[in-house]
Amino acid sequence: MNMNFKCKLPIPAEVKSEYPVSEELGKVIAERNEKIAEIIRGDNDRLMLIIGPCSADNEDSVIDYICRLREVQEKVNDKILIVPRIYTNKPRTTGKGYKGMLHQPDPSQKPDMYKGIVAIRKMHLRAIQETGFTCADEMLYPENHRYLNDLLGYVAVGARSVENQQHRLTASGLNVPVGMKNPVSGSLPVLMNSIEAAQSGHTFLYRGWEVVTEGNPLAHAILRGYENHHSQSMPNYHYENLQLLDQFYEAKGFSNPACIIDTNHCNSGKRPFEQPRIVKEVLSSRRYDDRIRKLVKGFMIESYIEDGNQKVDEHVYGKSITDPCLGWVKTEQMIMDIADRL
């Protein structure tokens, strides 16, 4: 094998014992995660906003951002449930570029996976301790999920991963809602297959063990747009797209039919300032059609302290070093506008 085995990393149990969850914090996590699950099951009609930076690149600015969300949550608590994004892995189409805090806890330094594992666990712990928020993260590497599984409130499987067998099977063993993004091609049958796999039980190999899962009834769809044959961004959040997804759900008869609308990526053409407009259109579709209102449980929004993005070496506090994001001033106004429309 053309690999240099640099060092053996600690297993998740060892990292968890070094950075543990107290009994008191465990109760906070359980109560919070039940509220998130209630929305996916349809037992709570609040709208869910999964919102935050494209990538969590700096602990202090990410926690600063989440503390701001905490203040807004108190103002809209009767209508909206906020789930901050702490995305510690960054999928790269070609494998090049910054891959997230797991790889580089300091984006200006060389990769260090052990420091990265510790950094992402400490950041998720700090978010819960300081704000009471359990957060969302993307399951880019299924074998790494157990380093964080006791801290997360929501998990996403990305467009490039959703067709992968190991992601689908691992999702079937998680006990929190898992959003399966439509693939880059936009195929709804492929998306439905991923949800069916995640909601079903399986026997498979995971971290050197033969494991058995019972299925995750909280697995659901995320619509994030797609690319056509010319690599152009094509949206799939319009009324007709939501009607079609509802028809697919009805035909399949899955548990807890639910959809989250990703307002960036191909839905916005990576133009983050389009996100408030997209939210307004989807809210109009929900008001017009009760089936769509029941189907669409919320939005996934890319937002940070500063508008746009920057290069890694520019060091602007609270500005994305990956995809461009909506800044805080626009974000706060958007959230309050959403609450007014509900």
C-alpha positions in Angstrom: 0.0 0.0 0.0 1.2 3.5 -0.9 0.5 4.8 2.6 2.6 6.2 5.4 1.0 5.0 8.7 1.9 8.1 10.7 0.5 7.2 14.2 -2.3 5.2 15.7 -5.1 7.4 17.0 -7.1 6.8 20.2 -10.4 5.0 20.0 -13.5 7.1 20.6 -14.0 5.7 24.1 -10.6 7.1 25.2 -11.3 10.5 23.8 -14.8 10.6 25.5 -13.2 9.6 28.8 -10.8 12.5 28.6 -13.5 15.0 27.5 -16.6 13.5 29.2 -20.3 14.5 29.3 -21.4 15.0 32.9 -24.7 13.5 34.1 -26.2 17.0 34.3 -25.1 17.9 30.7 -26.4 14.5 29.5 -29.9 15.5 30.6 -29.6 18.8 28.8 -28.6 16.9 25.6 -31.4 14.4 25.9 -34.1 17.0 26.5 -32.8 19.2 23.7 -32.6 16.3 21.2 -36.1 15.2 21.9 -37.3 18.6 20.9 -35.5 18.3 17.5 -36.9 14.8 17.0 -40.4 16.0 17.8 -40.2 18.4 14.8 -39.2 15.6 12.4 -42.0 13.4 13.7 -44.5 16.1 13.3 -45.3 16.3 17.0 -44.2 19.9 17.2 -45.1 22.4 14.5 -42.3 24.9 15.1 -40.0 25.5 12.1 -36.4 24.3 12.4 -33.5 26.4 11.3 -30.2 24.5 10.9 -28.0 27.5 10.6 -24.3 28.4 10.8 -21.0 28.6 9.0 -20.2 26.5 5.9 -17.2 25.2 8.0 -16.4 25.6 11.6 -12.9 27.0 11.2 -12.2 28.9 14.5 -13.6 27.9 17.9 -13.9 31.4 19.4 -15.7 32.9 16.4 -18.0 29.9 16.0 -19.0 30.0 19.7 -19.5 33.8 19.5 -21.8 33.2 16.6 -23.8 30.5 18.4 -24.1 32.7 21.5 -25.8 35.3 19.2 -28.2 32.6 18.0 -29.0 31.9 21.6 -30.2 35.4 22.1 -32.3 35.3 19.0 -33.8 31.9 20.0 -35.3 33.5 23.1 -37.2 36.0 20.9 -38.7 33.4 18.5 -38.9 30.4 20.8 -42.7 29.9 20.2 -42.3 29.6 16.4 -38.7 28.5 15.6 -36.2 26.0 16.9 -32.6 26.9 16.1 -30.0 24.1 15.5 -26.6 25.7 15.0 -24.3 24.2 12.4 -20.8 23.2 13.7 -19.5 21.5 10.5 -16.1 20.1 11.4 -15.5 18.3 8.1 -15.4 19.9 4.7 -16.1 17.7 1.6 -13.9 18.6 -1.3 -14.9 17.6 -4.8 -11.3 17.0 -5.9 -9.8 16.4 -2.5 -7.9 19.6 -2.5 -8.2 22.5 -0.1 -9.1 23.0 3.5 -10.9 19.8 4.8 -12.2 21.2 8.1 -11.1 21.3 11.7 -10.9 17.5 12.0 -7.9 17.7 9.7 -6.6 21.2 10.6 -7.7 22.6 13.9 -5.5 25.6 12.9 -6.1 26.2 9.2 -2.7 27.9 8.8 -0.9 24.8 10.1 -0.3 21.3 8.7 -2.9 18.6 9.3 -2.9 17.0 12.7 -5.7 14.4 13.1 -5.3 13.8 16.9 -5.4 17.5 17.6 -8.4 17.8 15.2 -10.4 15.1 17.0 -9.8 16.8 20.4 -10.6 20.2 18.9 -14.0 19.3 17.4 -15.1 17.4 20.5 -14.2 20.4 22.8 -16.0 22.8 20.5 -19.2 20.8 20.4 -19.0 20.4 24.2 -18.4 24.1 24.7 -21.4 25.0 22.5 -23.7 22.9 24.7 -22.2 24.1 28.0 -22.4 27.8 27.1 -25.7 27.9 25.2 -27.7 24.7 25.8 -27.7 24.0 22.0 -26.9 20.6 20.7 -25.7 21.2 17.1 -25.6 19.8 13.7 -22.6 18.3 12.0 -22.0 16.5 8.7 -21.1 12.8 8.8 -18.4 12.9 6.1 -16.5 10.0 7.6 -18.8 7.4 9.1 -16.0 5.7 11.0 -15.3 8.9 12.9 -18.9 9.5 14.0 -18.4 7.9 17.5 -16.0 10.7 18.5 -19.0 13.0 18.6 -22.1 10.8 18.7 -23.0 11.7 22.3 -23.0 15.4 21.6 -24.9 15.9 18.3 -28.5 16.9 17.9 -28.7 16.5 14.1 -26.6 14.8 11.4 -26.4 15.5 7.7 -25.2 13.2 4.9 -23.9 15.2 2.0 -24.8 15.1 -1.7 -21.5 13.2 -2.6 -21.9 10.7 0.2 -25.6 9.9 0.1 -25.1 7.1 -2.5 -22.4 5.5 -0.4 -23.3 2.2 1.3 -21.4 2.8 4.5 -23.0 6.2 5.1 -26.5 4.8 4.6 -25.9 1.8 6.9 -24.3 4.0 9.6 -27.2 6.4 9.4 -29.5 3.5 10.1 -27.8 3.1 13.5 -28.0 6.7 14.7 -30.5 7.8 17.3 -30.9 11.5 16.1 -32.5 12.8 13.0 -30.3 12.3 9.9 -30.9 14.5 6.8 -30.0 12.7 3.5 -29.2 15.3 0.8 -30.3 14.7 -2.7 -27.3 13.6 -4.8 -25.5 16.0 -7.1 -27.5 14.6 -10.0 -30.8 15.6 -8.2 -32.3 12.1 -8.6 -35.3 11.7 -6.3 -35.3 7.9 -6.7 -31.7 7.8 -5.4 -32.7 10.1 -2.5 -35.6 7.8 -1.7 -33.3 4.8 -1.8 -31.0 6.4 0.7 -33.8 7.2 3.1 -35.2 3.7 2.8 -31.7 2.3 3.6 -31.3 4.6 6.6 -34.8 3.7 8.0 -34.2 0.0 7.6 -32.2 -2.4 9.8 -28.9 -3.9 8.7 -26.0 -6.1 9.7 -22.6 -4.7 8.6 -18.9 -4.1 9.5 -18.2 -0.9 11.5 -15.0 0.0 13.2 -13.8 -3.7 13.2 -17.1 -5.0 14.7 -20.1 -6.8 13.2 -23.0 -4.5 14.1 -26.7 -4.8 13.9 -29.0 -1.8 13.5 -32.8 -1.5 13.8 -33.1 1.4 11.4 -33.5 5.2 12.0 -37.2 6.3 11.5 -36.0 10.0 11.7 -34.0 9.8 8.5 -35.4 12.3 6.0 -34.7 14.4 2.9 -32.7 17.5 2.4 -33.2 19.3 -0.9 -30.1 21.2 -1.9 -30.5 21.7 -5.7 -28.4 19.8 -8.2 -26.2 20.2 -11.3 -27.3 19.6 -14.8 -25.2 18.0 -17.6 -23.4 21.3 -18.1 -22.5 21.6 -14.4 -24.9 24.5 -14.0 -26.7 24.9 -10.7 -30.4 24.0 -10.8 -32.8 24.6 -7.8 -35.3 22.1 -6.4 -37.1 24.2 -3.8 -40.0 25.4 -6.0 -43.6 24.5 -5.3 -43.6 21.8 -8.1 -40.4 20.2 -6.6 -42.0 20.0 -3.2 -45.2 18.5 -4.7 -43.1 15.8 -6.4 -41.2 14.9 -3.3 -44.4 14.6 -1.4 -45.7 12.2 -4.1 -42.5 10.1 -3.8 -42.9 10.0 0.0 -46.6 9.0 -0.3 -45.7 6.2 -2.7 -43.0 4.8 -0.4 -44.9 5.0 2.8 -41.9 5.9 4.9 -42.1 6.8 8.6 -42.1 10.5 9.4 -42.0 12.1 5.9 -40.0 15.3 6.3 -37.9 17.6 4.2 -35.4 20.3 5.0 -34.6 22.9 2.3 -30.9 23.8 2.0 -31.0 27.4 0.8 -27.4 27.6 -0.4 -25.4 25.3 -2.6 -27.1 24.6 -5.9 -30.4 26.1 -4.7 -28.8 29.5 -4.6 -25.9 28.9 -7.0 -23.7 29.5 -4.0 -25.0 33.1 -3.8 -25.6 33.4 -0.1 -27.6 36.6 -0.3 -30.3 34.7 -2.2 -31.1 32.6 0.9 -33.7 35.0 2.5 -35.5 35.1 -0.9 -35.6 31.3 -1.1 -36.9 31.0 2.4 -39.7 33.4 1.6 -40.8 31.5 -1.5 -40.8 28.2 0.4 -42.8 29.7 3.3 -45.3 30.9 0.7 -45.6 27.3 -0.7 -46.2 26.0 2.9 -49.0 28.5 3.4 -50.6 27.6 0.1 -50.5 23.8 0.5 -51.1 22.1 3.8 -49.4 18.9 2.6 -46.2 20.9 1.8 -46.5 22.7 5.2 -46.5 19.3 6.9 -43.6 18.0 4.7 -41.2 21.0 5.0 -39.9 21.0 8.5 -37.3 23.7 8.1 -34.3 25.2 6.4 -30.6 24.7 6.3 -28.8 28.1 6.0 -25.1 29.0 5.7 -24.5 32.0 7.9 -21.6 33.5 9.9 -20.6 36.8 11.5 -19.3 38.5 8.3 -20.8 38.4 4.8 -19.1 36.4 2.1 -15.8 34.4 2.4 -12.1 34.9 2.4 -8.8 33.1 1.8 -7.3 31.1 4.6 -4.5 33.6 5.1 -6.7 36.7 5.4 -7.7 36.2 9.0 -10.9 38.2 9.1 -12.7 37.3 12.3 -16.0 35.4 11.7 -15.7 35.2 7.9 -15.9 31.9 6.1 -12.8 30.4 4.6 -14.8 28.0 2.5 -18.2 28.8 0.8 -19.6 32.3 1.2 -22.1 32.9 4.0 -24.8 35.4 5.0 -23.5 37.8 7.6 -24.9 38.2 11.1 -26.9 41.5 10.5 -28.7 39.9 7.5 -29.1 36.6 9.4 -30.8 38.2 12.4 -33.2 40.2 10.2 -34.0 37.0 8.2 -34.8 35.0 11.3 -37.1 37.7 12.7 -38.8 38.0 9.2 -39.4 34.2 9.3 -41.0 34.4 12.7 -43.3 37.2 11.5 -44.4 35.1 8.5 -45.3 32.0 10.6 
